[in-house]
Amino acid sequence: MHLTVRSSNTGIFDGEATVSVNVSPKSANVIVYTNGKKMIKQKPLKVGVQEAKKGLVFDGSATLPMG
């Protein structure tokens, strides 16, 4: 999973990171929620400044193995 953060104002939160997740079996339908909002690859997820200052929680517990 690769995360890129871009601020709409001062650039305080700009940055990026890559997180590797091991899945068994080798394929899975990866589902990640950020602060309760489902992340979709083709659509940026918007988070308000106040919410971001409190911290972001990534939850991948909805990920389902395939096969």
Secondary structure by P-SEA (a helix, b strand, c coil): cbbbbbbcccccccccbbbbbbbcccccbbbbbcccbbbbccbbbbbcaaaaaabbbbbcccccccc
